Amino acid sequence: MDIASGKVSSVEEALESVTQWMKRLGVSGENGEAFVNGKWYEIGDNFLRDFQNEAVAQMQLLQELVSALVFCISPHIFLWAYYLIVCLVYLHPMP
């Protein structure tokens, strides 16, 4: 991502940045480790379950955000549609 956006000029520079970041976090990378959404997971018997739990949590957050967005916008859409219909009926009355 950083290479495509131009923040990092080469793959080697990106790998060096990741290596320094892993050292700051105290992660060796030798035991089979992964980061999912910035959270550290050991790749082992529980990795897929942990990954699934993280995916479910992210999906629930997305659903809550979409629900909140629809709830905030829908009254305005309803009023807009109501006024549109009233204006159309007023401008073009039925014979």
MIVO-388077 format. One record per residue (C-alpha): y, z, x; residue in three letters. Coordinates in nm, 3 decimals. Last residue first. Layout:
% residues N
<<Y Z X> 'ALA'>;
...
//
This chain:
% residues 95
<<1.574 -1.367 -5.799> 'PRO'>;
<<1.497 -1.131 -5.503> 'MET'>;
<<1.806 -1.028 -5.311> 'PRO'>;
<<1.866 -1.186 -4.970> 'HIS'>;
<<2.143 -0.993 -4.795> 'LEU'>;
<<2.066 -0.661 -4.963> 'TYR'>;
<<1.688 -0.705 -4.937> 'VAL'>;
<<1.720 -0.806 -4.573> 'LEU'>;
<<1.950 -0.513 -4.499> 'CYS'>;
<<1.718 -0.263 -4.666> 'VAL'>;
<<1.417 -0.407 -4.479> 'ILE'>;
<<1.594 -0.386 -4.145> 'LEU'>;
<<1.715 -0.036 -4.223> 'TYR'>;
<<1.358 0.079 -4.292> 'TYR'>;
<<1.221 -0.095 -3.980> 'ALA'>;
<<1.484 0.069 -3.760> 'TRP'>;
<<1.420 0.405 -3.923> 'LEU'>;
<<1.045 0.378 -3.861> 'PHE'>;
<<1.101 0.260 -3.504> 'ILE'>;
<<1.325 0.559 -3.442> 'HIS'>;
<<1.070 0.798 -3.586> 'PRO'>;
<<0.799 0.633 -3.369> 'SER'>;
<<0.974 0.669 -3.033> 'ILE'>;
<<0.933 1.039 -2.964> 'CYS'>;
<<0.583 1.065 -3.111> 'PHE'>;
<<0.475 0.748 -2.929> 'VAL'>;
<<0.602 0.887 -2.598> 'LEU'>;
<<0.438 1.225 -2.654> 'ALA'>;
<<0.109 1.055 -2.738> 'SER'>;
<<0.135 0.834 -2.428> 'VAL'>;
<<0.202 1.137 -2.209> 'LEU'>;
<<-0.084 1.334 -2.362> 'GLU'>;
<<-0.323 1.041 -2.318> 'GLN'>;
<<-0.220 1.001 -1.953> 'LEU'>;
<<-0.276 1.371 -1.889> 'LEU'>;
<<-0.617 1.352 -2.053> 'GLN'>;
<<-0.706 1.050 -1.837> 'MET'>;
<<-0.599 1.235 -1.521> 'GLN'>;
<<-0.815 1.536 -1.614> 'ALA'>;
<<-1.112 1.309 -1.692> 'VAL'>;
<<-1.073 1.129 -1.356> 'ALA'>;
<<-1.056 1.461 -1.171> 'GLU'>;
<<-1.370 1.587 -1.345> 'ASN'>;
<<-1.546 1.258 -1.266> 'GLN'>;
<<-1.454 1.288 -0.897> 'PHE'>;
<<-1.582 1.645 -0.888> 'ASP'>;
<<-1.908 1.536 -1.051> 'ARG'>;
<<-1.938 1.241 -0.812> 'LEU'>;
<<-1.869 1.464 -0.511> 'PHE'>;
<<-2.105 1.747 -0.605> 'ASN'>;
<<-2.407 1.642 -0.399> 'ASP'>;
<<-2.200 1.558 -0.097> 'GLY'>;
<<-1.873 1.398 -0.005> 'ILE'>;
<<-1.639 1.690 0.049> 'GLU'>;
<<-1.332 1.659 -0.166> 'TYR'>;
<<-0.965 1.697 -0.075> 'TRP'>;
<<-0.704 1.645 -0.342> 'LYS'>;
<<-0.423 1.393 -0.297> 'GLY'>;
<<-0.518 1.188 -0.602> 'ASN'>;
<<-0.873 1.163 -0.467> 'VAL'>;
<<-0.907 1.238 -0.097> 'PHE'>;
<<-1.248 1.200 0.061> 'ALA'>;
<<-1.467 1.378 0.312> 'GLU'>;
<<-1.791 1.291 0.485> 'GLY'>;
<<-1.850 1.551 0.751> 'ASN'>;
<<-1.674 1.376 1.038> 'GLU'>;
<<-1.335 1.326 0.877> 'GLY'>;
<<-1.198 1.623 1.068> 'SER'>;
<<-0.969 1.767 0.805> 'VAL'>;
<<-0.728 2.036 0.923> 'GLY'>;
<<-0.447 1.921 0.695> 'LEU'>;
<<-0.212 1.846 0.984> 'ARG'>;
<<-0.498 1.670 1.166> 'LYS'>;
<<-0.568 1.455 0.859> 'MET'>;
<<-0.201 1.353 0.842> 'TRP'>;
<<-0.204 1.257 1.209> 'GLN'>;
<<-0.511 1.040 1.154> 'THR'>;
<<-0.355 0.880 0.846> 'VAL'>;
<<-0.040 0.791 1.040> 'SER'>;
<<-0.248 0.648 1.323> 'GLU'>;
<<-0.443 0.439 1.073> 'LEU'>;
<<-0.119 0.304 0.924> 'ALA'>;
<<0.017 0.219 1.269> 'GLU'>;
<<-0.306 0.037 1.354> 'GLU'>;
<<-0.292 -0.156 1.026> 'VAL'>;
<<0.052 -0.284 1.113> 'SER'>;
<<0.421 -0.270 1.019> 'SER'>;
<<0.424 0.033 0.794> 'VAL'>;
<<0.685 0.068 0.519> 'LYS'>;
<<0.663 -0.308 0.456> 'GLY'>;
<<0.546 -0.282 0.095> 'SER'>;
<<0.212 -0.449 0.173> 'ALA'>;
<<0.154 -0.218 0.472> 'ILE'>;
<<0.244 0.093 0.273> 'ASP'>;
<<0.000 0.000 0.000> 'MET'>;
//
